[in-house]
Amino acid sequence: MENFNVNNELSGKIALVTGGTKGAGKAIADRLLAAGATVIITARNQPESFSEKLHFISADLSKATGTQKVVEAVLAKYDRLDILINNLGGSETAAGGFAVLTDEDWEHSFQTNLLASVRLDRGFLPKMIQQKSGVIIHIASIQGKLPLYESTLPYAAAKAGLINYSKSLSNEVSPKGIRILTVSPGWIMTDSSERMMERIAKSAAITTQEAKQNVMNALGGIPFGRPAQPEEVGELVGFLVSSRAKYLTGTEFVIDGGTIPTI
């Protein structure tokens, strides 16, 4: 992918990217680092390898104790946070629609995809309000508007809640100097997606390209003809947190190659 000249525009900024060890989260962390920010990443487990310039905090953000650990660690070391990227998310529920889902499935999806962001925002916003500056980005999903009920019903519902919450929070804190934005990606071709395509291809005795096409067809098609690359999501986020986007707040940015079929 083309390397953009970001001119060290985030020099002096402290940024936190949750779920920042792989996929889009890793791409976002790398993009902010390239722009000169001090970048902290979180995940449950430390990755086998990551840039020594990134600061890692191990935490399970689906639990209140995990979010509290991160808030306390960041503020103790840096006494501030300028950029918060709530990227943590995912679906681990079984396929089969509403009937196979338990209360625990619903609760875990909401803890991971909605309440983790709510708690981190609540932990860092007082400092941001005090300094009259800050940017918070919630990474949602096009499933907030285009749910796939067969396999990700709680995930889609939680992401819809995150989009609504993000807009509401923006109305409250934008007058205090804090920008709140939502980024809703479509299908991203991460390493785990690549492995999934290989598994589908093997089990169905088709090529990985045919497997990708089948998934795109299930989404109703992607007019651009392919999934997003993680770096493309990272580049959008890199722009949104910069001073070049200083008038943008309270808005959802969809990056899906045209997947959502409506305006």
C-alpha positions as CSV (number, residue, x, y, z in Angstrom):
1,M,0.0,0.0,0.0
2,E,1.1,3.6,-0.7
3,N,3.0,5.2,2.1
4,F,1.5,8.6,3.0
5,N,3.7,11.4,4.3
6,V,2.1,12.2,7.6
7,N,4.7,14.8,8.6
8,N,5.0,13.8,12.3
9,E,1.6,15.5,12.8
10,L,0.8,13.6,16.0
11,S,4.1,14.3,17.7
12,G,3.6,14.8,21.4
13,K,0.2,13.1,21.4
14,I,-0.6,10.1,23.7
15,A,-2.8,7.5,22.0
16,L,-4.4,4.3,23.2
17,V,-5.6,1.7,20.7
18,T,-7.6,-1.2,22.2
19,G,-7.3,-4.6,20.5
20,G,-4.2,-3.1,19.0
21,T,-2.1,-6.3,18.5
22,K,-3.7,-7.6,15.3
23,G,-5.9,-6.8,12.3
24,A,-7.3,-3.3,11.9
25,G,-6.2,-2.4,15.5
26,K,-2.6,-3.2,14.7
27,A,-2.8,-1.1,11.5
28,I,-4.3,1.8,13.4
29,A,-1.6,1.6,16.0
30,D,1.2,1.5,13.4
31,R,-0.4,4.4,11.5
32,L,-0.5,6.6,14.7
33,L,3.0,5.6,15.6
34,A,4.2,6.6,12.1
35,A,2.6,10.0,12.6
36,G,4.7,10.6,15.7
37,A,2.3,9.7,18.5
38,T,3.2,7.8,21.7
39,V,1.0,4.7,21.2
40,I,-0.3,2.3,23.9
41,I,-2.0,-0.9,22.8
42,T,-4.0,-3.4,24.8
43,A,-5.1,-7.0,24.4
44,R,-5.7,-9.9,26.6
45,N,-2.5,-11.6,25.5
46,Q,0.8,-10.1,24.5
47,P,1.6,-10.8,20.9
48,E,4.6,-12.8,19.9
49,S,6.1,-9.8,18.2
50,F,5.3,-6.1,18.0
51,S,7.2,-2.9,17.6
52,E,9.3,-2.0,20.6
53,K,8.1,1.6,20.2
54,L,4.6,0.5,21.2
55,H,3.6,0.3,24.9
56,F,1.7,-2.8,25.7
57,I,-0.8,-3.3,28.6
58,S,-2.4,-6.8,29.1
59,A,-6.0,-6.5,30.0
60,D,-9.4,-8.1,29.5
61,L,-11.6,-5.1,28.6
62,S,-14.8,-7.1,28.6
63,K,-14.5,-6.9,32.4
64,A,-14.7,-3.7,34.5
65,T,-11.5,-4.6,36.3
66,G,-9.7,-4.7,33.0
67,T,-10.8,-1.3,31.9
68,Q,-10.0,0.2,35.3
69,K,-6.5,-1.3,35.1
70,V,-5.8,0.4,31.7
71,V,-7.2,3.8,32.8
72,E,-5.1,3.7,36.0
73,A,-1.9,2.6,34.2
74,V,-2.1,5.2,31.4
75,L,-2.9,8.1,33.7
76,A,-0.3,7.0,36.2
77,K,2.4,7.0,33.5
78,Y,1.3,9.9,31.2
79,D,-1.2,11.8,33.3
80,R,-3.3,12.4,30.1
81,L,-4.7,10.8,27.0
82,D,-5.2,12.7,23.7
83,I,-6.5,10.0,21.4
84,L,-8.6,7.0,22.4
85,I,-9.4,4.4,19.7
86,N,-12.0,2.0,21.0
87,N,-11.2,-0.8,18.5
88,L,-11.8,-3.9,20.6
89,G,-14.6,-6.0,19.2
90,G,-15.6,-9.3,17.7
91,S,-18.2,-12.0,17.7
92,E,-17.7,-15.5,19.2
93,T,-21.4,-16.6,19.2
94,A,-22.5,-19.7,17.4
95,A,-24.4,-19.7,14.1
96,G,-28.1,-20.6,14.1
97,G,-30.0,-17.4,14.8
98,F,-31.8,-16.3,17.9
99,A,-32.7,-19.7,19.3
100,V,-29.2,-20.9,20.0
101,L,-28.1,-17.8,21.8
102,T,-27.9,-17.7,25.6
103,D,-28.0,-14.8,28.0
104,E,-24.3,-15.3,28.4
105,D,-23.7,-14.9,24.7
106,W,-25.6,-11.6,24.7
107,E,-23.9,-10.3,27.8
108,H,-20.4,-11.1,26.6
109,S,-21.1,-9.5,23.2
110,F,-22.3,-6.3,24.8
111,Q,-19.5,-6.2,27.4
112,T,-16.9,-6.5,24.6
113,N,-18.5,-4.5,21.8
114,L,-20.2,-1.7,23.8
115,L,-19.6,-1.5,27.5
116,A,-15.8,-1.7,27.2
117,S,-15.9,1.5,25.2
118,V,-18.4,3.1,27.6
119,R,-16.1,2.4,30.6
120,L,-12.9,3.6,28.9
121,D,-14.6,6.8,27.7
122,R,-15.8,7.4,31.3
123,G,-12.3,6.8,32.6
124,F,-10.5,9.2,30.2
125,L,-13.0,11.9,29.5
126,P,-12.5,13.9,32.7
127,K,-8.8,14.5,31.8
128,M,-9.8,15.4,28.2
129,I,-12.4,17.8,29.4
130,Q,-9.9,19.3,31.8
131,Q,-7.4,19.9,29.0
132,K,-10.3,21.0,26.6
133,S,-9.0,18.6,23.9
134,G,-9.1,15.0,22.8
135,V,-10.4,12.7,20.2
136,I,-12.3,9.4,20.8
137,I,-13.1,7.1,17.9
138,H,-15.4,4.1,18.3
139,I,-14.8,1.4,15.7
140,A,-18.2,0.0,15.0
141,S,-19.3,-2.1,12.0
142,I,-21.6,-1.9,9.0
143,Q,-23.5,-4.7,10.8
144,G,-24.9,-1.9,13.0
145,K,-27.0,-1.2,10.0
146,L,-26.7,-4.4,8.0
147,P,-27.0,-7.2,10.5
148,L,-26.3,-10.8,9.7
149,Y,-28.8,-12.5,11.9
150,E,-27.7,-16.1,11.2
151,S,-24.4,-15.8,13.0
152,T,-23.7,-12.4,14.6
153,L,-27.0,-11.1,16.1
154,P,-25.7,-9.9,19.5
155,Y,-22.6,-8.4,17.8
156,A,-24.7,-6.4,15.3
157,A,-27.0,-5.2,18.1
158,A,-24.1,-4.1,20.2
159,K,-22.5,-2.2,17.4
160,A,-25.8,-0.5,16.6
161,G,-25.8,0.6,20.2
162,L,-22.2,1.8,20.0
163,I,-23.1,4.0,17.0
164,N,-26.1,5.5,18.8
165,Y,-24.1,6.0,22.0
166,S,-21.2,7.6,20.1
167,K,-23.5,10.2,18.5
168,S,-25.1,11.0,21.9
169,L,-21.8,11.3,23.6
170,S,-20.6,13.7,20.9
171,N,-23.6,16.0,21.6
172,E,-22.6,16.2,25.2
173,V,-18.8,16.6,25.0
174,S,-18.1,18.3,21.7
175,P,-18.9,21.7,23.2
176,K,-16.1,21.0,25.7
177,G,-13.5,20.5,23.0
178,I,-13.7,16.7,22.6
179,R,-14.3,15.2,19.2
180,I,-16.2,11.9,19.1
181,L,-16.4,9.9,15.9
182,T,-17.5,6.5,14.7
183,V,-15.7,4.4,12.0
184,S,-17.8,1.5,10.6
185,P,-15.8,-0.9,8.5
186,G,-17.2,-3.6,6.3
187,W,-15.4,-6.8,5.8
188,I,-11.6,-6.4,6.5
189,M,-9.1,-8.9,5.1
190,T,-7.1,-9.6,8.2
191,D,-4.9,-12.5,8.9
192,S,-7.7,-14.3,10.7
193,S,-10.0,-13.7,7.7
194,E,-7.4,-15.1,5.4
195,R,-7.2,-18.3,7.5
196,M,-11.0,-18.5,7.6
197,M,-11.1,-18.3,3.8
198,E,-8.6,-21.2,3.6
199,R,-10.7,-23.3,6.0
200,I,-13.9,-22.6,3.9
201,A,-12.1,-23.4,0.7
202,K,-10.7,-26.6,2.1
203,S,-14.0,-27.8,3.5
204,A,-16.0,-26.9,0.3
205,A,-13.3,-28.0,-2.1
206,I,-13.1,-24.6,-3.8
207,T,-10.4,-22.0,-4.2
208,T,-9.8,-19.3,-1.6
209,Q,-10.8,-16.7,-4.2
210,E,-14.1,-18.6,-4.7
211,A,-14.5,-18.6,-0.9
212,K,-14.0,-14.9,-0.8
213,Q,-16.5,-14.4,-3.5
214,N,-19.1,-16.5,-1.6
215,V,-18.6,-14.3,1.5
216,M,-19.0,-11.1,-0.6
217,N,-22.1,-12.6,-2.1
218,A,-23.5,-13.3,1.4
219,L,-23.0,-9.6,2.1
220,G,-25.0,-8.7,-0.9
221,G,-21.8,-7.9,-2.9
222,I,-19.0,-5.4,-2.5
223,P,-19.1,-3.0,-5.4
224,F,-15.4,-2.3,-5.1
225,G,-14.8,-6.0,-5.6
226,R,-12.7,-6.9,-2.5
227,P,-12.6,-6.5,1.2
228,A,-10.7,-3.7,2.9
229,Q,-7.1,-3.9,3.8
230,P,-6.4,-3.2,7.5
231,E,-4.1,-0.3,6.5
232,E,-7.0,1.4,4.6
233,V,-8.9,1.6,7.9
234,G,-5.8,2.7,9.7
235,E,-5.3,5.6,7.2
236,L,-8.9,6.8,7.7
237,V,-8.4,6.8,11.4
238,G,-5.1,8.5,11.1
239,F,-6.8,11.4,9.2
240,L,-9.7,11.6,11.6
241,V,-7.5,12.0,14.7
242,S,-5.3,14.7,13.1
243,S,-5.8,18.4,13.2
244,R,-6.8,18.3,9.5
245,A,-10.1,16.8,10.7
246,K,-10.6,19.3,13.5
247,Y,-14.2,20.2,12.5
248,L,-15.4,16.6,12.3
249,T,-17.3,15.3,15.3
250,G,-20.5,13.4,15.9
251,T,-20.3,11.6,12.5
252,E,-20.1,8.0,11.4
253,F,-17.6,7.2,8.6
254,V,-18.4,4.0,6.7
255,I,-15.5,2.3,5.0
256,D,-17.0,-0.7,3.2
257,G,-16.2,-0.5,-0.5
258,G,-19.9,0.3,-1.1
259,T,-21.3,-2.8,0.7
260,I,-24.3,-1.0,2.3
261,P,-26.8,-0.9,-0.5
262,T,-28.6,2.3,0.6
263,I,-27.6,6.0,1.0
